[in-house]
Amino acid sequence: MKETVLDVLMYLFENYQEGEFSDSDNQVTLRDELIAAGFPDQEVAHAFDWVDGLAQQRQLPIVFGPGGAIRVYAREELSKLSTEVRGFIMYLEQLGIFGAQARELVIDRLMALNEEIDLERVKWVCLLVLMNEPDAEDAFAHLEEMVYYSGEFLH
């Protein structure tokens, strides 16, 4: 079975608290546990790089213009993110689950994955991003319900 970076991230999400896997002091212990659980060392390393990249992106200032702006995707983003994926991201933004900054974090983290991006993977990346957003508990709970309890979008 081929395990991907997102499989490792999903395992971390389901089995550990956010602080446990984003704290660099715990990464050696977690790495050993993940490898013992059967995840390839390279995918584990990529997963921790992914989490570190999320933390770094959150620290960058993002300045947006007036509300209602349209996100224009770069050619590379268009080739990697399907119309369905881009529509889902827009849908979440329209629902108020996340704003422009979280949207950009989601897109950045999706682009950082070296694997095929489907809608299920996008939902997990959105959850991982929202988990790290301050004051996003309600949005996180809504999206978590979408991921775990419904095959369709909830309104």
Accessible surface in RSA format (square Angstrom, percent):
REM  Atomic radii and reference values for relative SASA: ProtOr
REM  Chains: A
REM  Algorithm: Lee & Richards
REM  Probe-radius: 1.40
REM  Slices: 20
REM RES _ NUM      All-atoms   Total-Side   Main-Chain    Non-polar    All polar
REM                ABS   REL    ABS   REL    ABS   REL    ABS   REL    ABS   REL
RES MET A   1   210.07 108.8 125.71  83.2  84.36 200.9 110.43  93.9  99.64 132.0
RES LYS A   2   161.39  78.7 135.12  82.9  26.27  62.5 117.27 105.5  44.13  47.0
RES GLU A   3    31.47  18.1  29.34  22.2   2.13   5.1   4.54   8.8  26.93  22.0
RES THR A   4    17.63  12.5  17.02  17.3   0.62   1.5  17.63  23.7   0.00   0.0
RES VAL A   5    10.62   7.0  10.60   9.6   0.01   0.0  10.60   9.2   0.01   0.0
RES LEU A   6     0.00   0.0   0.00   0.0   0.00   0.0   0.00   0.0   0.00   0.0
RES ASP A   7    34.09  23.9  30.16  30.0   3.92   9.3   6.81  16.0  27.28  27.2
RES VAL A   8     0.00   0.0   0.00   0.0   0.00   0.0   0.00   0.0   0.00   0.0
RES LEU A   9     0.11   0.1   0.03   0.0   0.09   0.2   0.03   0.0   0.09   0.2
RES MET A  10    48.48  25.1  48.48  32.1   0.00   0.0  45.06  38.3   3.41   4.5
RES TYR A  11    71.15  33.2  67.77  38.6   3.37   8.8  40.57  30.5  30.57  37.7
RES LEU A  12     0.07   0.0   0.07   0.1   0.00   0.0   0.07   0.1   0.00   0.0
RES PHE A  13    21.31  10.7   9.17   5.7  12.14  31.6   9.17   5.6  12.14  34.7
RES GLU A  14    98.15  56.3  63.01  47.7  35.14  83.7  21.44  41.5  76.71  62.6
RES ASN A  15    80.32  55.4  50.12  48.4  30.20  72.7  14.37  34.6  65.95  63.7
RES TYR A  16    43.77  20.4  32.30  18.4  11.47  29.9  26.36  19.8  17.41  21.5
RES GLN A  17   138.18  77.3 135.70  99.2   2.48   5.9  46.36  98.7  91.82  69.6
RES GLU A  18    53.99  31.0  49.03  37.1   4.96  11.8  12.38  24.0  41.61  34.0
RES GLY A  19    40.34  49.8   0.00   N/A  40.34  49.8  33.01  90.6   7.33  16.4
RES GLU A  20    71.46  41.0  70.05  53.0   1.41   3.3  23.20  44.9  48.26  39.4
RES PHE A  21     2.82   1.4   2.82   1.7   0.00   0.0   2.82   1.7   0.00   0.0
RES SER A  22    43.04  36.4  22.54  30.1  20.50  47.2  13.14  28.0  29.89  41.9
RES ASP A  23    59.59  41.7  52.06  51.8   7.54  17.8  20.36  47.9  39.24  39.1
RES SER A  24    80.84  68.3  67.07  89.5  13.77  31.7  38.07  81.1  42.77  59.9
RES ASP A  25   122.91  86.1  95.97  95.5  26.94  63.7  29.24  68.8  93.67  93.4
RES ASN A  26    52.86  36.4  52.08  50.3   0.77   1.9   6.82  16.4  46.03  44.5
RES GLN A  27    28.29  15.8  27.96  20.4   0.33   0.8   9.65  20.5  18.64  14.1
RES VAL A  28   107.35  70.6 106.89  96.8   0.45   1.1 107.26  93.2   0.08   0.2
RES THR A  29    79.53  56.6  76.90  78.0   2.64   6.3  47.65  64.0  31.89  48.2
RES LEU A  30     6.85   3.8   6.85   4.9   0.00   0.0   6.85   4.8   0.00   0.0
RES ARG A  31    74.86  31.4  74.86  38.2   0.00   0.0  24.72  33.8  50.14  30.4
RES ASP A  32    85.60  60.0  78.82  78.5   6.78  16.0  29.13  68.6  56.47  56.3
RES GLU A  33    74.55  42.8  66.65  50.4   7.90  18.8  36.72  71.0  37.83  30.9
RES LEU A  34     0.00   0.0   0.00   0.0   0.00   0.0   0.00   0.0   0.00   0.0
RES ILE A  35    72.45  41.2  62.84  46.8   9.61  23.2  62.84  45.3   9.61  26.1
RES ALA A  36    91.38  84.0  48.86  75.4  42.52  96.7  60.81  85.6  30.57  81.0
RES ALA A  37    55.28  50.8  12.85  19.8  42.43  96.5  25.71  36.2  29.57  78.3
RES GLY A  38    55.52  68.5   0.00   N/A  55.52  68.5  34.48  94.6  21.04  47.1
RES PHE A  39    21.76  10.9  18.42  11.4   3.34   8.7  18.60  11.3   3.16   9.0
RES PRO A  40    59.92  43.7  48.09  43.8  11.83  43.0  59.92  49.5   0.00   0.0
RES ASP A  41    81.26  56.9  74.94  74.6   6.32  14.9  27.87  65.6  53.39  53.2
RES GLN A  42   120.62  67.5 112.48  82.2   8.14  19.4  35.37  75.3  85.25  64.7
RES GLU A  43    27.29  15.7  27.29  20.6   0.00   0.0   2.85   5.5  24.44  20.0
RES VAL A  44     0.00   0.0   0.00   0.0   0.00   0.0   0.00   0.0   0.00   0.0
RES ALA A  45    31.59  29.0  30.66  47.3   0.93   2.1  31.01  43.7   0.58   1.5
RES HIS A  46    66.80  36.5  63.60  44.2   3.20   8.2  48.24  49.7  18.56  21.6
RES ALA A  47     0.00   0.0   0.00   0.0   0.00   0.0   0.00   0.0   0.00   0.0
RES PHE A  48     5.20   2.6   5.20   3.2   0.00   0.0   5.20   3.2   0.00   0.0
RES ASP A  49    90.06  63.1  81.90  81.5   8.16  19.3  27.48  64.7  62.58  62.4
RES TRP A  50     8.39   3.4   4.14   2.0   4.25  10.0   8.27   4.4   0.12   0.2
RES VAL A  51     9.05   6.0   8.28   7.5   0.78   1.9   8.28   7.2   0.78   2.1
RES ASP A  52    56.13  39.3  54.18  53.9   1.95   4.6  17.42  41.0  38.70  38.6
RES GLY A  53    11.34  14.0   0.00   N/A  11.34  14.0  10.86  29.8   0.48   1.1
RES LEU A  54     3.76   2.1   3.76   2.7   0.00   0.0   3.76   2.6   0.00   0.0
RES ALA A  55    47.67  43.8  42.65  65.8   5.02  11.4  46.21  65.1   1.46   3.9
RES GLN A  56   115.35  64.5 112.55  82.3   2.80   6.7  35.91  76.4  79.44  60.3
RES GLN A  57    52.91  29.6  52.00  38.0   0.92   2.2   0.08   0.2  52.83  40.1
RES ARG A  58    84.07  35.3  66.76  34.0  17.31  41.2   5.29   7.2  78.78  47.7
RES GLN A  59   147.52  82.5 116.15  84.9  31.36  74.7  44.44  94.6 103.07  78.2
RES LEU A  60    94.99  52.9  92.58  66.2   2.42   6.1  92.58  65.0   2.42   6.5
RES PRO A  61   120.65  87.9  92.54  84.4  28.11 102.2 103.19  85.2  17.46 108.5
RES ILE A  62    57.97  33.0  32.55  24.3  25.42  61.3  35.59  25.6  22.38  60.7
RES VAL A  63   139.64  91.9 109.58  99.2  30.05  72.4 112.46  97.7  27.17  73.7
RES PHE A  64    86.28  43.2  56.94  35.3  29.34  76.4  60.85  36.9  25.43  72.8
RES GLY A  65    56.01  69.1   0.00   N/A  56.01  69.1  29.78  81.7  26.23  58.7
RES PRO A  66   120.54  87.9 105.73  96.4  14.81  53.8 117.70  97.2   2.84  17.7
RES GLY A  67    80.06  98.7   0.00   N/A  80.06  98.7  45.05 123.6  35.02  78.4
RES GLY A  68    81.52 100.5   0.00   N/A  81.52 100.5  43.01 118.0  38.51  86.2
RES ALA A  69    80.05  73.6  49.07  75.7  30.98  70.5  59.56  83.9  20.50  54.3
RES ILE A  70   146.79  83.5 121.60  90.6  25.20  60.7 125.67  90.5  21.12  57.3
RES ARG A  71    54.97  23.1  36.41  18.6  18.56  44.2  25.09  34.3  29.88  18.1
RES VAL A  72   125.07  82.3 105.64  95.6  19.43  46.8 108.81  94.5  16.26  44.1
RES TYR A  73    34.21  16.0  21.40  12.2  12.81  33.3  17.93  13.5  16.28  20.1
RES ALA A  74    58.33  53.6  45.61  70.4  12.73  28.9  57.20  80.5   1.14   3.0
RES ARG A  75   210.27  88.3 201.23 102.6   9.04  21.5  77.42 105.8 132.85  80.5
RES GLU A  76   123.10  70.7 116.00  87.8   7.10  16.9  44.89  86.8  78.21  63.9
RES GLU A  77    24.84  14.3  24.84  18.8   0.00   0.0   4.49   8.7  20.35  16.6
RES LEU A  78    84.54  47.1  71.86  51.4  12.69  31.9  72.03  50.6  12.51  33.7
RES SER A  79    98.45  83.2  54.71  73.0  43.74 100.8  50.82 108.2  47.63  66.7
RES LYS A  80    57.16  27.9  40.24  24.7  16.92  40.3  36.69  33.0  20.46  21.8
RES LEU A  81     0.12   0.1   0.00   0.0   0.12   0.3   0.12   0.1   0.00   0.0
RES SER A  82    53.71  45.4  41.78  55.8  11.93  27.5  48.98 104.3   4.73   6.6
RES THR A  83   103.39  73.5  98.66 100.0   4.73  11.3  72.88  97.9  30.51  46.1
RES GLU A  84   109.78  63.0  95.47  72.2  14.31  34.1  43.29  83.7  66.50  54.3
RES VAL A  85     0.64   0.4   0.64   0.6   0.00   0.0   0.64   0.6   0.00   0.0
RES ARG A  86    50.08  21.0  48.73  24.8   1.35   3.2   8.58  11.7  41.50  25.2
RES GLY A  87    36.52  45.0   0.00   N/A  36.52  45.0  31.20  85.6   5.32  11.9
RES PHE A  88     3.20   1.6   0.54   0.3   2.65   6.9   1.57   1.0   1.63   4.7
RES ILE A  89     0.53   0.3   0.53   0.4   0.00   0.0   0.53   0.4   0.00   0.0
RES MET A  90   105.62  54.7 103.93  68.8   1.69   4.0  78.82  67.0  26.80  35.5
RES TYR A  91    37.82  17.7  36.58  20.8   1.24   3.2  37.59  28.2   0.23   0.3
RES LEU A  92     0.00   0.0   0.00   0.0   0.00   0.0   0.00   0.0   0.00   0.0
RES GLU A  93    48.70  28.0  38.43  29.1  10.27  24.5  17.15  33.2  31.55  25.8
RES GLN A  94   137.24  76.7  99.37  72.6  37.87  90.2  45.32  96.5  91.92  69.7
RES LEU A  95    66.61  37.1  33.60  24.0  33.02  83.0  37.44  26.3  29.17  78.5
RES GLY A  96    57.89  71.4   0.00   N/A  57.89  71.4  31.00  85.1  26.89  60.2
RES ILE A  97     9.24   5.3   3.91   2.9   5.33  12.8   5.07   3.7   4.16  11.3
RES PHE A  98    10.81   5.4   0.84   0.5   9.97  26.0   9.25   5.6   1.56   4.5
RES GLY A  99    43.48  53.6   0.00   N/A  43.48  53.6  34.07  93.5   9.42  21.1
RES ALA A 100    27.92  25.7  20.86  32.2   7.07  16.1  20.86  29.4   7.07  18.7
RES GLN A 101    72.01  40.3  69.44  50.7   2.57   6.1  17.77  37.8  54.24  41.1
RES ALA A 102     6.47   5.9   4.98   7.7   1.49   3.4   4.98   7.0   1.49   3.9
RES ARG A 103    20.27   8.5  20.27  10.3   0.00   0.0   2.71   3.7  17.56  10.6
RES GLU A 104    37.47  21.5  34.16  25.8   3.31   7.9  15.28  29.6  22.19  18.1
RES LEU A 105     2.15   1.2   1.70   1.2   0.45   1.1   2.09   1.5   0.06   0.2
RES VAL A 106     0.00   0.0   0.00   0.0   0.00   0.0   0.00   0.0   0.00   0.0
RES ILE A 107     2.62   1.5   2.62   2.0   0.00   0.0   2.62   1.9   0.00   0.0
RES ASP A 108    44.74  31.3  38.79  38.6   5.95  14.1  14.17  33.3  30.57  30.5
RES ARG A 109    19.03   8.0  19.03   9.7   0.00   0.0   0.00   0.0  19.03  11.5
RES LEU A 110     0.00   0.0   0.00   0.0   0.00   0.0   0.00   0.0   0.00   0.0
RES MET A 111    38.29  19.8  22.93  15.2  15.36  36.6  23.20  19.7  15.09  20.0
RES ALA A 112    45.60  41.9  16.13  24.9  29.47  67.0  27.74  39.1  17.86  47.3
RES LEU A 113     1.02   0.6   0.29   0.2   0.72   1.8   1.02   0.7   0.00   0.0
RES ASN A 114   131.04  90.4  97.15  93.9  33.88  81.6  35.46  85.4  95.57  92.4
RES GLU A 115    32.24  18.5  14.10  10.7  18.14  43.2  24.90  48.2   7.34   6.0
RES GLU A 116   145.03  83.3 126.96  96.1  18.07  43.0  56.74 109.7  88.29  72.1
RES ILE A 117    13.91   7.9   0.00   0.0  13.91  33.5   0.00   0.0  13.91  37.8
RES ASP A 118    63.67  44.6  59.46  59.2   4.21  10.0  29.05  68.4  34.62  34.5
RES LEU A 119    30.35  16.9  28.51  20.4   1.84   4.6  28.51  20.0   1.84   5.0
RES GLU A 120    92.12  52.9  91.11  68.9   1.01   2.4  54.26 104.9  37.87  30.9
RES ARG A 121    56.50  23.7  56.24  28.7   0.26   0.6   6.99   9.6  49.51  30.0
RES VAL A 122     0.00   0.0   0.00   0.0   0.00   0.0   0.00   0.0   0.00   0.0
RES LYS A 123     5.24   2.6   5.24   3.2   0.00   0.0   0.06   0.1   5.18   5.5
RES TRP A 124    19.46   7.8  19.46   9.4   0.00   0.0  11.37   6.1   8.09  13.1
RES VAL A 125     0.00   0.0   0.00   0.0   0.00   0.0   0.00   0.0   0.00   0.0
RES CYS A 126     0.00   0.0   0.00   0.0   0.00   0.0   0.00   0.0   0.00   0.0
RES LEU A 127     0.00   0.0   0.00   0.0   0.00   0.0   0.00   0.0   0.00   0.0
RES LEU A 128     1.99   1.1   1.99   1.4   0.00   0.0   1.99   1.4   0.00   0.0
RES VAL A 129     0.00   0.0   0.00   0.0   0.00   0.0   0.00   0.0   0.00   0.0
RES LEU A 130     4.73   2.6   2.29   1.6   2.44   6.1   2.29   1.6   2.44   6.6
RES MET A 131    44.49  23.0  20.98  13.9  23.51  56.0  25.08  21.3  19.41  25.7
RES ASN A 132    24.13  16.6  14.97  14.5   9.16  22.1   6.63  16.0  17.50  16.9
RES GLU A 133    37.63  21.6  27.43  20.8  10.20  24.3   4.00   7.7  33.63  27.5
RES PRO A 134    93.92  68.5  69.75  63.6  24.17  87.9  81.44  67.2  12.48  77.6
RES ASP A 135   136.75  95.8 105.98 105.5  30.77  72.7  30.02  70.7 106.73 106.4
RES ALA A 136    14.48  13.3   8.95  13.8   5.53  12.6  14.10  19.9   0.39   1.0
RES GLU A 137   124.28  71.3 116.43  88.1   7.85  18.7  68.49 132.5  55.78  45.5
RES ASP A 138   127.67  89.4 118.87 118.3   8.80  20.8  40.03  94.2  87.64  87.4
RES ALA A 139    18.19  16.7  11.15  17.2   7.04  16.0  15.99  22.5   2.20   5.8
RES PHE A 140    40.02  20.0  40.02  24.8   0.00   0.0  40.02  24.3   0.00   0.0
RES ALA A 141    55.28  50.8  49.52  76.4   5.77  13.1  50.41  71.0   4.88  12.9
RES HIS A 142    59.48  32.5  52.43  36.4   7.06  18.1  35.42  36.5  24.07  28.0
RES LEU A 143     0.00   0.0   0.00   0.0   0.00   0.0   0.00   0.0   0.00   0.0
RES GLU A 144    54.47  31.3  54.47  41.2   0.00   0.0   6.40  12.4  48.06  39.2
RES GLU A 145    83.98  48.2  83.50  63.2   0.48   1.1  14.02  27.1  69.96  57.1
RES MET A 146     0.19   0.1   0.19   0.1   0.00   0.0   0.19   0.2   0.00   0.0
RES VAL A 147    21.12  13.9   2.42   2.2  18.71  45.1   2.61   2.3  18.51  50.2
RES TYR A 148    88.90  41.5  58.24  33.1  30.67  79.8  53.58  40.3  35.33  43.5
RES TYR A 149   173.13  80.8 137.57  78.3  35.56  92.5  99.90  75.1  73.24  90.3
RES SER A 150    27.23  23.0  12.25  16.4  14.98  34.5  13.39  28.5  13.84  19.4
RES GLY A 151    79.03  97.5   0.00   N/A  79.03  97.5  39.94 109.6  39.08  87.5
RES GLU A 152   133.85  76.8 128.48  97.2   5.36  12.8  47.27  91.4  86.58  70.7
RES PHE A 153    74.86  37.5  61.54  38.1  13.33  34.7  61.54  37.3  13.33  38.1
RES LEU A 154    47.35  26.4  46.00  32.9   1.35   3.4  47.35  33.3   0.00   0.0
RES HIS A 155   173.64  94.9 114.24  79.4  59.40 152.0  99.60 102.6  74.04  86.1
END  Absolute sums over single chains surface
CHAIN  1 A     8725.8       6723.4       2002.4       4638.4       4087.4
END  Absolute sums over all chains
TOTAL          8725.8       6723.4       2002.4       4638.4       4087.4
